């Protein structure tokens, strides 16, 4: 299906012809399609605002969604959007030129959230939370102005795992980035179609495609971020036990409220002996 070089979206032009790359591409497309179907993201005829930061993950997201649309597997309209946040040195022409060249419908929006973040956050504190809130607010506004029903982000499997452990270690709760969410106003979906895709696959894909990567010089310049610390822990686990990330990710898809401690999720007080005997999930006493 994906091996005919003459039958591809322009975003895949120049793709390596190696067997290794073809396998990588198929895996990313398969994982993305699986997440879209599993979490019920498609509403036929809908319009999605696909957020493009210029990083490896958002380029991967953009390419795969257009590939699925190109092949009739994603019956939605796609509008790429880059929010230029006014960071010094940001190469403002890179993304518009890239999107024009690829024939991708897009909107470029300038909003100087950088100055707001620098003014509000004391020296030595991390910028991510405020930066994210400001960015998200503008993206929701743009989605409404463009008639979109969903804002689509490039968070991948590793982002989801890292957020889970950040909440576990620092927030005292079992929670992470959901693949599908309704915003607080209740008028927009937020989708993460790369939820099943590994970060390493995004990196290999974007590098092989030679997309013009734009680094984030705001949060990316700060040392000691909680997310970086968690990433280092996960990297260590993965090095010592290859495949550990995927096992942990599967655990997020296999939650058992009766084997946790939250009485709001499971009626421990109302549990009877007969129910426990009939349950296949009764824990062993050994």
N, C-alpha and C positions, 0 to 999 in steps of 0.2 A: 504493500500500500504506500510506503514512504520511500521506496527506492528509485522511483522514476524522477530523475533530476529535471525533467522538462515539465513536471506537474507539481510545482511547489509554489507557495506564497513567496513574494519577493523578499520577505524577512528571512527566508532561508537561502537566498541566493549566495553562492560562494561557499556553501556548506561543504566540509570535507567529505570525500567519498569513501573514507575508510570504514571498514566493518565496525570498528569500535565506536565511531561517531554515530553510525546508523543505529546501533543498539542503544546508545545513550539517548538519541532523539526519540526513538520508539518508546523507551522507558518513561521519559518525561511526559510525552503526549499521553501514554496509557495512564500514568498516575494522575495526571490532571483531569483527564476525562472521567476516571473512576471517582475522584473527589466531587466533581461537578454533579455526577449522577447520584452518588451515595448521599449527598447532603441536600439534594433537591434545589440546585441553584438556578436551573433553567426555567424561565417563563417565556414561552414562545412569543416573539415579537417585542420583547423587552429591549431596553437600551442600557448598556453598561458604560460607566465611566472608569476606564482602565488607567490607574495611576502609574505614571512613569517617572521615576526619580533619576534615572540614568545609571543606576547600579545594576549589577549582574542579575539580580533576582527579578527586577521589573522588566528588563529586556527579555528574559526567559519567559515571563508571564505574557508579555505582549506577543512574542513570536508564536507561542503555543496556542493562545486563544485565537489568533488570526489563522493559524493552520487548521484548527478545528472548524472555524467558521468557513474557511475556504473550501473545506471538504463536506460542508452541509451537516456537520455534527454538532454545531452550536448555533441554533437559530435565533441569535440576538444581534442587535446592532452594537458595534464597538466604537467608542470614542476615546482615544488616548489623551491623557491630560498630564502636563507637567506644571507643577507649582514652583515657580522661581521665587525662593524665599529671601532673596537679597543678600546671600552670603558673598563676602568679598572674594573676587576671583572666579566666581561661578561662570563657566563658559556658556553664555546665554544662547549662542548660535548653534551649538552642537546638536541639541535635540530637534529643534525646528528643521534644520537641514536634513537630519537623518530621517525624520518622519515624512518630509516632503519627498525625499528620494525613494522611500519605500511605498509611497502612495497610501499612507495610513491617515485616516481622518483624525484630526487632533485639535486641541486647544492649549495654548500656552498662556498661563496666568502669572502676573507678577504681583506679589504681595510681600512687603518687607517685614516678615516676621522675625528675621535675624536681629534687627535692632531692638525689637520688643523683648526677645529672649535675653539679649546681652544687658538690657537695662533692668530687667526684673530679677534675674538670677544672680545671687551674690558670687563673688570670686571663689573658686574651689568647689562649687556645687555643680551637679550635672544638669545639662540642658534638656535632656530627652523628653521628660514628661510635658513640660510647657510647650516645647517645640511641636510635639506630636498633637497636643490639643489644638493649638493654633492651626496647624496644617489640616487636621481633620475637619475643623469648622469651615475652612475655606473650601475644601473638597466637597463637603455636603452642600454648601451654597452653589457651587458650580454644577453639581449633579442636578440640583433642582432647576437651575437656569437652563440646562441643556435637555431637560425632560427625561433624565435617566432615572431608573428605578433602583439601581445598585451602584455602589462604589466598590471597585475591585482592587485589592491590594496584593502585593507580591510576597507576602509572608509564606515561608516554606516550613517543612517538617521540623527543622532544627530551631527556627524561631519559636515554634509552638512548644517544643520541649524545653527550651531555655526559659520561656515565660512561666511554664509550669514550675520549674525548680526555683525561679525567683520568687514566685508566690509562696512556695513551700518554705523556703529558707527565710524570706524577709517579710512576707505578708500574712503568714499563719493561715493559709487557706489552700485547698486543692482546686485550682482553677488555671485556665490558660486561655490563649486566643482561640475562640471558636471559629470553625470554617465558615459558618453562616450566622449572621447577627442582624437584628433590627435596631436601628439607632434609637436614641431616647425619645425623639419626636415621633417615632413610629411611622415615618413616611419613606424611609430608605433602607434597603438591605446593604449589608457589608459582607462581601465574599472574599474568601482566600482560596482560590482554586489550586494553588500549589501546596496545599496542606499536606499532601502525601509525598511531595518531592523533596529529596535530600539537598541540602545546601551545596554539597560537593558536586552534585550533578548540575546545578545551576551555574556554578563557577566554571566547570569544564565546558559546558555548553556555550556560555557567553564568550569565554576565551577562544574557543574553537571558531566561533562565528566572527570574532574580531569586532564585536560591537564597541562603540566609543564609550567606554565606562567613565562615569563622572563620580569621583569619591565624595563622600560627605565630610567636609572639613570642619563641621560644627561639632557634632557628637563624636565623630571619628577621631578628633584630635585630643580627646580627653582620656586620661589613663585611669585605671582603677574602677571603671564602671561595673556595676553589679552584673550586667549581662556578660561582659567580657570575662569576669571571674567564673560565672557559671559555665560559659563556653569552654574555658580551660579545664574545668572539672570534667565536663562531658568528653572533651578531647582525650583526657587521660584515661577515662573508662573505656572509650572506644579503642584506644591504642592497646590497652591490656586485654580487652575482650572484643574483638571485631564483631560488629553486628549488634552491639549493645544498644545503640540509639534506636534501631528499628524495633527491638524487643520492648524498650520503654515506650515507644510510640504506640505499639499495639496495646500496651497496658492502658493507655488513655482511651482506647476504643473498647475496653473490656472492663468497665467499672462495675463493682458489686457493692451497692449501698449496704447490704446486710452484713458485709465484712469490713465496714468502716465504722465510724463512731458518731455519725451525724443523725440525731433523732428526728430531724426535719425531713430527712430523706428516707428513713426506714423506721417503721413503728416497732421499736424494741419493746416498749411497754406493753404493747398489745400482742406480742408474740406468744403463742401457746405451744405446749409440748407436742400436740398433734401436728401443728404446722411445721415445727422444726423437724419432726420425724419424716414428714413427707417431702421435705426440701432436699434437693440434690446438692445444695450449697452448704449444708451443715458442716462446720469445720471439724476436723479431726481433733481428738483430745490428746493425741500422742505428741 
